[in-house]
């Protein structure tokens, strides 16, 4: 959980830096921050196996409520 928190904090920092750059009309820097955030998010999702933790379509296929389906 701590890693997810740190990841979220860093992504928020990138978002803020992107917004500041855009407000200063430094669109190149804003684009760099967006790419940096997207890359970091993708890498962290893989490293932390976030997609394995999320429920596809909002349904937990491992739930005992649906044992006969899966």
C-alpha positions in Angstrom: 0.0 0.0 0.0 2.8 2.4 0.8 4.2 1.9 -2.7 0.9 2.8 -4.2 0.7 5.9 -2.1 4.2 7.0 -3.2 3.3 6.3 -6.8 0.2 8.4 -6.5 2.1 11.3 -4.9 4.7 11.3 -7.7 2.0 11.2 -10.4 0.3 14.1 -8.7 3.6 16.0 -8.7 4.0 15.4 -12.4 0.5 16.5 -13.0 1.0 19.7 -11.1 4.3 20.4 -13.0 2.5 19.8 -16.3 -0.2 22.3 -15.3 2.3 24.9 -14.3 4.2 24.5 -17.5 1.0 24.8 -19.5 -0.1 27.9 -17.6 3.3 29.5 -18.5 2.6 28.4 -22.1 5.7 26.1 -22.0 3.8 23.5 -24.0 7.0 21.5 -24.8 7.7 21.0 -21.1 4.0 20.2 -20.4 4.2 17.5 -23.0 7.4 16.1 -21.5 5.7 15.9 -18.1 2.7 14.1 -19.6 4.9 11.6 -21.3 7.0 11.2 -18.1 3.8 10.6 -16.0 2.3 8.2 -18.5 5.6 6.2 -18.7 5.9 6.1 -14.9 2.3 5.1 -14.4 2.7 2.3 -17.0 5.9 1.0 -15.4 4.4 1.1 -11.8 1.2 -0.6 -12.9 3.4 -3.5 -14.3 5.8 -3.5 -11.3 3.0 -3.4 -8.7 0.7 -5.7 -10.7 -2.1 -3.2 -10.4 -4.1 -4.8 -13.1 -4.1 -8.1 -11.2 -5.5 -6.2 -8.2 -8.3 -4.6 -10.1 -11.6 -6.3 -10.9 -12.4 -6.5 -14.6 -15.7 -4.8 -15.3 -16.2 -4.3 -11.6 -16.7 -8.1 -10.9 -14.3 -10.1 -8.8 -14.1 -13.4 -10.7 -12.5 -15.1 -7.7 -15.5 -14.2 -5.5 -17.3 -17.2 -3.9 -20.5 -15.6 -5.0 -19.8 -16.7 -8.6 -18.1 -20.2 -8.1 -20.1 -22.0 -10.8 -19.3 -19.4 -13.5 -15.5 -19.5 -13.1 
